[in-house]
Amino acid sequence: MKIMIVDDEEIQRITIRDDLVDMGYNVVAQASAERALKTLETFKPDLDNHRFKNAGHRRSGIS
């Protein structure tokens, strides 16, 4: 299963990515919504449900 993680906090992003990779998932992690949108041009996550978390930024992070 392919999953994308977007989080501007590096430690969160790396920890979640590493845990999911250890469980056998194909994971891409990005630091911003802009990078995530660019990545989506070539990387298609298998999940179609996303949980959006509004952190008060220009764009919400996808977690």
N, C-alpha and C positions, 0 to 999 in steps of 0.2 A: 504494500500500500504506500502511496506517495502522499507526503504531508508537507505543507509549508508553514513555517513559524515566522511571525513578524513581531519583533520586540526591540525597542530602542535600548534596552538594558542588556549589555553584552553577557553578563553572568547568567541572567535568566534565559537568554536565547541559547547559549552554549549548553547549559544544564539540561534544558528541555530537549534540545536536539540530541545530545549524547544519550539521554535516557531512552528516547524513541529509537535511535539507531541500535542501541543494545537490545531492544525488543524486536528488532528485525525490520523496522520501517525504513523506507527511502525518504530522507528528510533534507529539505533545503531550508536554511534559516537566513532571514534578511533583517536588516536594522531599520528599515523605513518602508512606508507604504509605497513610495515612489520606486524603490528597488524591487519591492514585491511585484508591483504591476509590470515592471520590465521583465522580471523573471517569468511571469505568467505567460509571456509570449512563447516560451519554449518548454516550460515545466508545467505540467497539468496535474495538480493534486487530485487524488481520488475522492476526497471528501467533498460533498456539495453543501454541507452545513458548516457555517463559520460562526464563531461567537465573536462579536465585536465588542471591544472594551473602549469606552470613551475616556481618554486620559486628558482631555482638554486641549489637545493639539489640533493642528490644522486638519489632520486626518486621523481617524481612530486606528489603533493597532488591531491587527487580527491575531487572536490568540487561539 
